[in-house]
Amino acid sequence: MRRAEFLDLIRLWDYTFRLLELLNWALLVFEKKES
């Protein structure tokens, strides 16, 4: 695997992780509003 491809993979993983974190946070806020 070339270095550029490896860096793209890391960037994609980082983006996915941030997106999941954001979704998790949004769910927490939503649950607090419901209760």
Backbone hydrogen bonds in HBPLUS format (Angstrom, degrees):
<---DONOR---> <-ACCEPTOR-->    atom                        ^
c    i                          cat <-CA-CA->   ^        H-A-AA   ^      H-
h    n   atom  resd res      DA  || num        DHA   H-A  angle D-A-AA Bond
n    s   type  num  typ     dist DA aas  dist angle  dist       angle   num
A0006-PHE N   A0002-ARG O   3.07 MM   4  6.36 153.9  2.14 148.9 156.8     1
A0007-LEU N   A0003-ARG O   2.92 MM   4  6.23 154.6  1.99 151.9 158.2     2
A0008-ASP N   A0004-ALA O   2.99 MM   4  6.25 152.6  2.06 145.3 152.9     3
A0009-LEU N   A0005-GLU O   2.99 MM   4  6.23 149.5  2.09 143.5 151.7     4
A0010-ILE N   A0006-PHE O   3.04 MM   4  6.36 154.7  2.10 146.6 152.8     5
A0011-ARG N   A0007-LEU O   2.94 MM   4  6.17 158.8  1.98 147.4 153.3     6
A0012-LEU N   A0008-ASP O   2.89 MM   4  6.09 155.7  1.95 147.0 153.5     7
A0013-TRP N   A0009-LEU O   2.93 MM   4  6.15 159.6  1.97 148.7 154.1     8
A0014-ASP N   A0010-ILE O   2.87 MM   4  6.08 160.2  1.91 150.7 156.2     9
A0015-TYR N   A0011-ARG O   2.95 MM   4  6.13 157.4  2.00 146.3 152.3    10
A0016-THR N   A0012-LEU O   2.92 MM   4  6.14 160.4  1.96 149.5 154.9    11
A0017-PHE N   A0013-TRP O   2.89 MM   4  6.08 158.7  1.93 149.7 155.6    12
A0018-ARG N   A0014-ASP O   3.02 MM   4  6.25 157.5  2.08 147.2 152.7    13
A0019-LEU N   A0015-TYR O   3.00 MM   4  6.19 153.7  2.07 146.1 153.6    14
A0020-LEU N   A0016-THR O   2.97 MM   4  6.24 157.7  2.02 150.9 156.3    15
A0021-GLU N   A0017-PHE O   2.98 MM   4  6.20 154.0  2.05 144.6 152.1    16
A0022-LEU N   A0018-ARG O   2.92 MM   4  6.13 152.9  1.99 145.7 152.8    17
A0023-LEU N   A0019-LEU O   2.95 MM   4  6.24 155.4  2.02 147.8 154.4    18
A0024-ASN N   A0020-LEU O   2.92 MM   4  6.12 158.7  1.96 148.8 154.5    19
A0025-TRP N   A0021-GLU O   2.99 MM   4  6.21 156.7  2.04 145.9 151.9    20
A0026-ALA N   A0022-LEU O   2.92 MM   4  6.14 155.9  1.98 146.8 153.6    21
A0027-LEU N   A0023-LEU O   2.95 MM   4  6.20 153.1  2.03 148.5 155.3    22
A0028-LEU N   A0024-ASN O   3.09 MM   4  6.38 152.8  2.17 144.3 151.4    23
A0029-VAL N   A0025-TRP O   3.03 MM   4  6.33 160.3  2.07 151.7 156.3    24
A0030-PHE N   A0026-ALA O   2.94 MM   4  6.12 158.0  1.99 146.5 153.0    25
A0031-GLU N   A0027-LEU O   2.92 MM   4  6.11 156.5  1.97 149.1 154.8    26
A0032-LYS N   A0028-LEU O   3.08 MM   4  6.32 150.2  2.17 144.7 152.4    27
A0033-LYS N   A0029-VAL O   3.10 MM   4  6.40 148.3  2.20 145.8 154.0    28
A0034-GLU N   A0030-PHE O   3.07 MM   4  6.33 149.1  2.17 145.5 153.9    29
A0035-SER N   A0031-GLU O   3.19 MM   4  6.41 156.5  2.25 148.2 152.4    30
